[in-house]
Amino acid sequence: MSTHDPRHYDIIVAPVVTEKATMASEHNKIVFKVAAKATKPQIKDAIEKLFDVKVKSVNTLVRKGKTKVFRGHLGSQSDTKRAVVTLEEGHRIDVTTGL
C-alpha cells in the first residue's frame, strides 16, 4: 500500500454494513460513513490512497437524526453524512477486513 496520510482516517469514519449497502456492493459501490465537513474530492482522494483503488464517482447524502424512545427515555440520534463510492471496473474493496 502507499504511504497513508493520517488525515485520511479523519475523513473516512467507518464502512456502512447494511442490507442495502451490501446489495450496492454487487454493483461496485461501497458505502462509507464520512466526516460531516468532508467534500467529494477529499473523500475520493482518501479512498484512493487508503485502499489503492480507482474511484469513478462519489455521491454524498446526509441522514438526518431521528428522535427515539427507549424504555421511556427520550433520546436523539445525530445526523450522519454518508458517501456512496463507485469504483472503476476491476477494482474491489472488502469492507469486512480492516486496514
Sequence and secondary structure as in RCSB ss.txt:
>XXXX:A:sequence
MSTHDPRHYDIIVAPVVTEKATMASEHNKIVFKVAAKATKPQIKDAIEKLFDVKVKSVNTLVRKGKTKVFRGHLG
SQSDTKRAVVTLEEGHRIDVTTGL
>XXXX:A:secstr
     HHHHHHEEEE  SHHHHHHHTTTEEEEEE TT  HHHHHHHHHHHH   EEEEEEEEE   EEEETTEEE
E   EEEEEEEE TT    TTS  
